[in-house]
Amino acid sequence: MDETDNSGNEFRLQKINEIQKQLENEIEKRRHLTKKYKKGVKVTNAIDYVLAVSIMGLSVVGVGLLATIIAAPAVMTTEMVSAGVGIMFILSRQVNKKLVAKAKKHEKLGDLAEEILNKISNHISIALNDDNISAEEFSLILSEVNTSLETFRETKEKLCATTKESVEPLLQRVRQALKQR
């Protein structure tokens, strides 16, 4: 093997390593975001439990105050607070739905990036059987990478578009809920 073939092989190995690192970084990023959104889901679930208990407690207090008839102004205040807590509960549920959707989106993107990395790694393993990556093998790997990354981008755009489209109905529901109160 002469010097040009060796330097070409090193260049191809370097490019392949860069692609692998890029995909590994993408996988790590998606795993981190999924974990972050799942923590958010846990927090909103805890907030929901607190708000639900608050609504029940305020309702019980309201009924108790209504029984005394004298405390009518206190009943109105209690019921106003209860209505506010109810609105916060509705908003919290909507935020929870969005966080769950985002967590699923990032999980799917991470899985897709991992699938692409595995597919490319298989091609690389086959190419490295003879400790040399020929120009044809490198071309095959690059075409696989380009095809896979294009699929990844399309999937990412599709998932992002569905997430953005689902925000508008949320805003409309929140506006309607606020108007009803």
ABEGO torsion letter per residue (X at the ends): XBAAAAAAAAAAAAAAAAAAAAAAAAAAAAAAAAAAAAAAAAAAAAAAAAAAAAAAAAAAAAAAAAAAGAAAAAAAAAAAAAAAAAAAAAAAAAAAAAAAAAAAAAAAAAAAAAAAAAAAAAAAAAAAAAGBBBAAAAAAAAAAAAAAAAAAAAAAAAAAAAAAAAAAAAAAAAAAAAAAX
